[in-house]
Amino acid sequence: MNLSPRLKTIAQSIKNCNIVADIGSDHAYLPIYLIKTGKANKAIATDINEGPAEISKKRIKKYGLDGLIQVRVGNGLSVINEDEADIIVIAGMGGILIKDILEAGITIAKNANQIILQPMRDSRILIKWLIDNSFEIIGGEVIKEDNKFYEIIWTRFKEEHTCQNNVVKNEVYYYKNTDTLHEYIDKKINEYKKIIDQIKATNEGNNQMRLEECIKELNGYREAKQWHSLNAEQ
Ligand SMILES: C[S@@+](CC[C@H](N)C(=O)[O-])C[C@H]1O[C@@H](n2cnc3c(N)ncnc32)[C@H](O)[C@@H]1O
């Protein structure tokens, strides 16, 4: 089975896992791949909706993996028992929904050896929540698939870890310094430049707050790009 680059990056980071839980699995591609490649011994594919769960069940059966991958229907981590999953994946959802799922199932999240998150938006809010709740950011990466950028975050609960920067200035500080990351930052810079030009062109006083916000964001991405460039040179 061929995985998309986004899911493949997640899959390739998983090694020697006993039980992986893929929350909001939808099609169950990731758990099937992880079992077939021997990266995990067992998997739980969950979804809040019956429809995707039924399709997953059929696909898992087709691959003859029904003894190794369980499908469960329910909200977030509520369908996972304590200490059951050593790796938890939550991919393809908004960052705020991911944060809410982790918050509601905090004991299960804390017990996992590793949590892999792929927020579709609001990654900064998610990273801030993780840090505020003593989850260590082990790594982050921006990857490109079909001309779209995707952010992936690796984390785990570590009560006594020294606090990383509690004020999350910009999510990109947590991401691996790659050409794709620089491309992503450039895209953000260009987007904010365009918005700023548009706001200035309309010349409406009531957009002042939005203008200031956008300038702050623009400068934030510029600073982060410079920081990554300096780090790459060292
Ligand atoms: C866009 S799909 C992502 C599928 C897969 N994880 C991926 O990254 O390709 C999001 C899936 O999450 C499910 N979902 C949404 N909210 C959920 C929740 N609170 N708990 C479990 N699943 C949820 C949806 O039903 C949908 O199938």
The ligand as a Tripos MOL2 file, in Angstrom:
@<TRIPOS>MOLECULE
LIG
   27    29     1     0     0
SMALL
NO_CHARGES

@<TRIPOS>ATOM
      1 C1         -9.7020   14.4780    7.4920 C.3       1 LIG1
      2 S1         -9.8910   12.9570    8.2690 S.3       1 LIG1
      3 C2         -8.2140   12.5160    8.5960 C.3       1 LIG1
      4 C3         -7.9960   11.0520    8.3940 C.3       1 LIG1
      5 C4         -6.5950   10.5590    8.7110 C.3       1 LIG1
      6 N1         -6.3030   10.6940   10.1110 N.3       1 LIG1
      7 C5         -5.5660   11.2980    7.8970 C.2       1 LIG1
      8 O1         -4.8200   12.0960    8.4610 O.co2     1 LIG1
      9 O2         -5.5130   11.0790    6.6700 O.co2     1 LIG1
     10 C6        -10.4960   13.3410    9.8720 C.3       1 LIG1
     11 C7        -11.2300   12.1790   10.5060 C.3       1 LIG1
     12 O3        -11.3620   12.4450   11.9070 O.3       1 LIG1
     13 C8        -12.6420   12.0380   12.3380 C.3       1 LIG1
     14 N2        -12.9230   12.7930   13.5730 N.ar      1 LIG1
     15 C9        -13.3110   14.0890   13.6880 C.ar      1 LIG1
     16 N3        -13.4490   14.4150   14.9850 N.ar      1 LIG1
     17 C10       -13.1340   13.3160   15.7060 C.ar      1 LIG1
     18 C11       -13.1000   13.0280   17.0990 C.ar      1 LIG1
     19 N4        -13.4270   13.9380   18.0070 N.pl3     1 LIG1
     20 N5        -12.7410   11.7820   17.4830 N.ar      1 LIG1
     21 C12       -12.4350   10.8290   16.5620 C.ar      1 LIG1
     22 N6        -12.4630   11.0420   15.2360 N.ar      1 LIG1
     23 C13       -12.8050   12.2700   14.8180 C.ar      1 LIG1
     24 C14       -13.5430   12.3430   11.1560 C.3       1 LIG1
     25 O4        -14.7150   11.5720   11.1810 O.3       1 LIG1
     26 C15       -12.6250   11.9760    9.9700 C.3       1 LIG1
     27 O5        -12.8140   10.6520    9.5600 O.3       1 LIG1
@<TRIPOS>BOND
     1     1     2 1
     2     2     3 1
     3     2    10 1
     4     3     4 1
     5     4     5 1
     6     5     6 1
     7     5     7 1
     8     7     8 2
     9     7     9 1
    10    10    11 1
    11    11    12 1
    12    11    26 1
    13    12    13 1
    14    13    14 1
    15    13    24 1
    16    14    15 ar
    17    14    23 ar
    18    15    16 ar
    19    16    17 ar
    20    17    18 ar
    21    17    23 ar
    22    18    19 1
    23    18    20 ar
    24    20    21 ar
    25    21    22 ar
    26    22    23 ar
    27    24    25 1
    28    24    26 1
    29    26    27 1
@<TRIPOS>SUBSTRUCTURE
     1 LIG1         1 GROUP 0 **** ****
